[in-house]
Amino acid sequence: MASTVISSSSPSPSPSSKALLSHRKASTTALQSHERAFSSSLFGTRPGITRRSITTTTTATRPVIRRGGKHSVVRCSVSSALPSALLFDCDGVLVDTEKDGHRISFNDTFAERELGVTWDVDLYGELLKIGGGKERMTAYFNKIGWPEKAPKSDEERKEFIAALHKRKTELFMALIEKQLLPLRPGVAKLIDQALGKGVKVAVCSTSNEKAVSAIVSCLLGPERAEQIKIFAGDVVPRKKPDPAIYTLAASTLGVEPSRCVVVEDSAIGLAAAKAAGMKCIVTKSGYTADEDFLNADAVFDCVGDPPEERFDLAFCGSLLEKQYVS
């Protein structure tokens, strides 16, 4: 049985070997009494989930999602194993770009072309269920009708959508270059931890490659950017929730999918990561807070910087050692 203790206050120092043996005899009762709190704070509501015993080596403290102004603190044994690769989605994970970045850029593009189209906050939230900007516009126009200024043939419409998306990307990159949208809390910290330990880092996104590169370079800085591989846009023929982009990343980086940990913010991103055979941590974003993350390995509101840290690289490694079975 793993020596896992859940507490709402700061943990006491590590017990002696004798005390630990005594504690293990009572661990079943302790774990049962705290199961619901552990599941809801760390993994979302997951009824019927049990934990297999694992071999562990060190102890770490993990503050997780804030509830009622206080942290629920999970004190769990963590092995020294590290992921082979840490893979990040971009929009909503590195930066909360959707509402005040991509949506604004789409609307400015529509206005420039006098298409008579505006995507409000709620509508754009629904459209985000479709992976990829070009795919999003195509699905929208197919449903509500194409603008009068749009061409009539399928081939010309593809070119029309591509031109709109190119302009939208230019406007979005201008926002990023002005650094009007900040990194989400803890992202730079987690990337630095990974790079410092020799863990490969990549960004895997359905967004345009130039837009993703601008975010990585402008907001994470050139030194980090040089060490981060980017897989984005049309690098794969099928967008998330298809696992193609994560499968490509693992193959290109030369790592086993089972040794990768993905950080995502959406249900379609989670589905892609799990279909690729990878562990996945969800950091909820403004548009995805109410989505279904039942299959996630962990769910948080953000990565977090100390003293508000939610998880770190050691926690990512611990996911590779644990198994959760129904």
Buried (B, 14 or more C-beta within 10 A) or exposed (E): EBBBBBBEEEBEEEBEEEEEEEBEEEBEEBBEEBBEBBBBBBBBEBEEBEBEEBEBEEBBBBBBBBEEEEBBBBBBBBBEBBBBBBBBBBBBBBBBBBBBBBBBBBBBBBEEBEBEBEBEEEEBBEBBBBBBBBBBBBBBBEEEEBBEEBEEEEEEBEEBBEEBBEBBBBBBBEBBEEEEBEBBBBBBBBBBBBBEEEBBBBBBBBBBBBBBBBBBBBBBEEEBBEEBBBBBBEBBEEBBBBBBBBBBBBEEBEBEBEBBBBBBBBBBBBBBBBBBBBBBBBBBBEBBEEBEBBBBBBBBBBBBBEEBBBBBBBBBBBBBBBEEEE
